[in-house]
């Protein structure tokens, strides 16, 4: 079952990495809707695992938590919005989080063969971004199509002619996709490099490529992670934890305490223009939608903002562009509880697990940092690796205390030392905590 999850996750990631080109091919043969089959890569393995575990009488607690969250917040959504579309769409957004949580170990500690594939994808993605920026505009850029009665982008175009300001996506669907994929890949690859200098070069090259996309939030988040990695080994876990906490506080505080500010909203590519638009337009309009439609303390309900609005409230569509606004719209005050639990999984890591926690914690830092200016739970890779980072942090604690579900697929306890000594076949991975 672990092999099936790894294969499906890898395929899912490859589709994301080359989604612009794949959607263009589907567009040319009139099969745009076939891209939706991607979701089966996550849903089918989850259903098979659930059936297998139900037959054994040992169902992973993540399934139960998922069912409760979807049931409660989905019911709020239906009662509030009088449509099942929002809850269904919201559930679809949470499926990658569940998948990542269960498949955390193979996703955050890839085998050597998978690691080599990720290196190839990382290099190809950087080349794709550079070509898009300076050499060639891909034929799929700016194309739109209709899926399920909704106009969607084949690959998002920004109508920016300036070569410096051009928001490039490479082979992904949008510049946001490229700015999300490259850091995630780098944070999986760099810690496995034997050389300290090589690790920093991989991360620096990633930041340079992300800068070409002009996605400033991703650049800031990666800059903080590089600063943590450059610190002495004994400080890295603590610095990453502080970075995660800081970015979580910033993500919550920014849209709350910036209300009413008036800022300059024009300028160059790395000006504060897009940030000012969030403060003056996007966030206030999102809050207005929430306040007009929420059921305290539950928010609007599952699927209450963002993509689902295109189906039930197209005139009020708002991307939210902030992780906390998105969470609050979906889960209300419970979003703070969920966010607090995630942070607690990182903070409560025993000394024995902190070396292995570096990679999942760095992924969490990136998602929270970029999430201050983007609703990360509407991006497939962010959803997948949010689940994987939290799932790995949770599993590591299970290992130390020899609890059930230290092995996510069987539900059997794993002896602490044996699990902590385990590495994927052939990995020979140096630890960022000790080297």
N, C-alpha and C positions, 0 to 999 in steps of 0.2 A: 504493500500500500504506500509506503514511503517513496518507492521508486515511481509510482504513478503520480503522486503529488509533485515530485521533483520534475518529472517530464512535462506535466501540464503547466506548472509554474514557469518553466523555462520557455515553453512555447508561447505562453501568455506574454512574457517579457519580450520575446522576439517580435511578436505582433505589435506591441507598443513601440518598440524601437524603430520599426520600419512601417508604421501605420500610414504615414502619408503616401508612400509608394504603393502599399497594399490597397488602400482605399481607391487610389487612382486606377489601379488595375481592375478592381471591381466596378468602378464607375464606367470604365470603357466597355465592359461587357453587360452593363445594366443589372448588376447583381449587388448593388450597394448594401442591401439589407443583410447580405451574408456576413458582414463584419460582426453582427450580433451573435454569431455562432461562437465567437471568442468567449462569451460568458459561460458556455458549456464546459470549457476547460477547467473552470473552478467549481461549477455547480455539480457536475457529474461525480468527480472524486469525493466531494463532500457528502453527497447522497450515499455513495457506495460505502464510505467509512461509517456513516451513521447507521446504515443497515447492518453492517458487520458488527459494530459495537452493541447495537440493540440486541442482536442475537446472542451476544456474550453476556448481556446484562450489565455492561459497563460503558455508559455513554460519557464522552468527554464533557466536562463542565462548560466548556466554551459553547457547545451546542445549546445547552440549557440557558446560559446567559443570553445568547443570541436570540433564542425563542422568546424570552421574557422581554427583552428590549424591543424587539420587533412587535410583539403582541401588545405591549402597553402603549408605546409611542405610535404604533400603527393605528391602534384603536382611537387614540386621541386625534390623529390626523383625519381618520374617516369621519368621526363625529363632528369635527370642527369644519372640515372643508367639503364634506358631503360627496367625496369621490374616493375611489380606491386607488386611483392612478398614483397619487402622491406617495401612499404607503408602499405600493409595489416598487416604484422607482427608488424610494429611499431604502427599501430592503435590498435591492440590486446593488446599491452603493456600499452596503455593509458586508455583502458576501465576500469581497476580496479581503476585508479585514479579518473575517473569520478564517478564511483559507490561510492567510499569512500567519495567524496566531497558531494554528495547528502545525503548519509546515515551517515553523520558525527555524528549526535547526538546519535543515538543508538549504534554506534561503539565506541565512546569515553566516553559515559555515559551509560554503559550496565545496564539493569535491574538486580534485585537481582538474579533471576533465571539464567540469562545468566552469571552473574558474578560467580556464583557457578560453572557453567560448565567450565568457563575459569580457575578457580582455579584447578579443576580436571585435565584439560589439561596441566596446568603449572606443577603440581606435576608429572603427568605421563611423561612429557617431560624431567624433571630433572632426574627422575628414569631411563628413556630410555638412556639418555646420560651417566649416571654413569655406567649402565650395559654394554653399548657399549665400554666404556673406559677400564673397569677393569675386567669384568666378561665374556662377551659373544660377539662374532662377529656375527651379524645378517646375515641370509642367503641371504638377498638381497644386501648386501654390495658389490660394485664393479661390479654388473651385468649391462649389456648393452643390448639394444634392438633396433629395427629399426622401426621408425614411419615416414610415409610419405617419405621414401627414405633417411632419415637422421638417423645416428647412435646417440642414446641418452642414457644417464645413467638411469637405473632403480633407482640406488642409487650410488652416486659418491664414488669411492674408490680411495685412495691416494697412495696406495702401500708403506705404511710406517709401518714397523714392530715394531719399538720402541714403547713400551707401553706409554711412556711419550709424545712422539711426535705425537702419533696417532691422526688423525683428525676425531673425531667421530660425528655422525649425530643423534644418537638416533633413533627415529621413522620417522624423516624427511628424505628428499632425500639427503641432504648433510650437512656438518658441517656448511656451510654458512646459510642454512635453520634453523638449530637449534640455531645458534648465532643471528639470526634475530627474530625468534619466541619468544624465552624466554624473551628477554627484552621488547618486545611489550606487552606480557601478563603481565609481572611484572608491567609495567607502567600503565596498566589498573587496576590491582588488588591493588597494594600498596597504592595508595591514598585513597582507600575506607576503609583501616584498621583504626580502632579507635585509636590504640596505635602508638605513634611516633616511639617507639623502634621496634614494629612489622613491620612497613613500611620499616625501614632500614634493618631489618633482611631479609625480602623478597627480597629487592634489592641486598643485599650482597650475598644471596644464588644464585640469578640469575647470578651475576658476577662470582661466583665460578663455576657454571655449564658452563657458556660461556667460561671460561678459559680452561675447559677440551676440548672444541672444537678447541682450539689454535687460534681462530679468534681474533687477537689482536686489530683490529680496533673497534670491538664491545665492548671489555673490556674497551678501552680508553673512548669511548662515554658514556658507562654506569658509569664509574668512575666520569666523569664530572657531570653527572646528580645527582649521589648520593651526591657529594659535594654541589650541589645547594640545594638539599632537606635537607641537614644537617644544612644549614644556618638558621638564624632567619626567621620567617615566612614573615616579611615585605620585605625581600630581595630576596625571591625565584623567583618571576616573573622576576625581573630585571636581576638576575644572569642567569636564563634560556635564556632570550632574548640575553644577551651578549654571552652565550655559542653557541646559534644558529648562531649569526653573526660571531663569531670566526670560527666555524667549516665551515661555508659557504665560508669565505675568505680562509681558509686553503685548502678546496677542490678545489678552483679555482687556488690558488697560487702554490700548490705542484707540479702538473704536468707541470706548466709553468716555474717556477724558478729552478726546479731541473734538467732541460735539460742539458745533458753533464756531469753530475756528475758520478764519478766512485766510487763504494762502494764495500765492502766485501760482497759476496753473499753466504757464507756458515756459518754454525754454528748450534746451538741448536734450539729447537722449538720456544723459545721466543727471538731469535736473530733478527737481522735486515735483514735476508736473503731474505724473501719474499718481504719486502719493497724495498730492493736493486734491486731485479729482476724487480719490477714495474718501478723503476727509470731508469734502464739501458736498459730494453728490452720492456716491455709492453707499457709504455707510449710513448717512442719515435716512436715505430712502429705504434701506434694508430695515433699519430700526422702526421706521414708520409702518412698513408692511407688517412687521412682527407685532407691534403694539396694537395695530388695528385688528389683528386676527388671532392672537394667542389666547390660550386658556391657561391662566396661571395655575400652578407653577410649571406647566408642561410645554410652554412655547407653542408654536403653531402645530407641531406634530411631525412625525416622520415624513420626510420629503416636503417640508413646508417652505423651502426656499431654493433658489438656484434652478438647476436643470428641470426638475419636475414642474415648475411654474409654467414652462412652455406648453404644457398640456392642459392645465386647469386655470391659469391666470396669466396668459401671454402678455397682457398689457402692463403687468406689474413685475415682469421678469427682472430679477436682480441677482448678479453673480456673487454677491456678498463680499468677495475679495478679502475675507478674514476668517480664520479658522473658528474663532470663538463665536462670531455672529452666526456662522453656519451651524455650529453645534447648538447654540442657544435656540435658534429657530426650530431645530429638530427635536431637542430634548429639554428645553427650558432650563430651569435651575439645576436639573440633574446633570447637565453638561459639566458643571463644576465638579460634581462628584466623580464623574467618569474621568475627567482630566486629572483630578487629584489622585485617583487610584493608579493611573498610568505613571505619574511622577513618583508615587510611592514605590512602585515596582523597581524603579531605578535606584531610588535613595536607599532602599532596604537591602541592597545586595551585600551578602556576607563577604568577608575578605577573600575567601577561597574562590569566589566566582568573579571577582572584579576584572581580572585579566580577560576572561572570556566575554565579559559584559561590554567591553570597549566598542566593538563593532555595532551591536544593536543600540547601544546608547548614543553613538555618533549618528546613526540613522534617525533616531528619535529627535536629536538636537536639530538636524537639518529640517525635518518635517515641521517641527514647532517654529523654527526660525523663519522659514519661508511662509509658514502659515500665518504669520503676522500680517501679510499682505495678500494672501491667497486662500481660497477655501479648499484646502488640500484633500478633503474627503470627496471631491468630485473628480479627482485624478486617479486613474487605475493603479499606477505604480505607487503613488503615495499611500493609497488605501492598503495595497498588498504589503508594503514594507512598514507601515504603521502597525499592522497586525503582527508582522514578523518580529519587529523590534520589541514590542511589548510581550509577545509570546515567548521570545527567547529569554527575556529578563525574568519572566514568571517561571519558566521551566528551570532556569538555573537555581532559583530559590527552592523549587521542588526537589532538585537533585541534592542540595546540601542537607535538607531536612528529611531526605529519604521518604518523600511523600508520593502518593499515587500521581500519575500523569507527568512524572519526570520524563517518561517516554510517551510522547503525545499520541502515538498511534495504538499502543497496546494498553495503556493505563496501568502498567506495572511500575512499581518503585524501582529506581536504579540505585545501586550502592554508590554512595557519594563519591568516593575516590575513583572508582572505575569510570564514572561519568565525567568527572573533571579531567581525567587523563585522556579521555576519548578525543580523537581527531578523525575527520574523514580520511578515507584511504589515500595514502600518499601525500597528505597535505603538508606535514612538517612545517606548521605555521608558527612563525615567531610571534611573540605577544607584544603588542604596543605598550602593555603595562610594565614590561620587563626589559625592553630593548630600545 
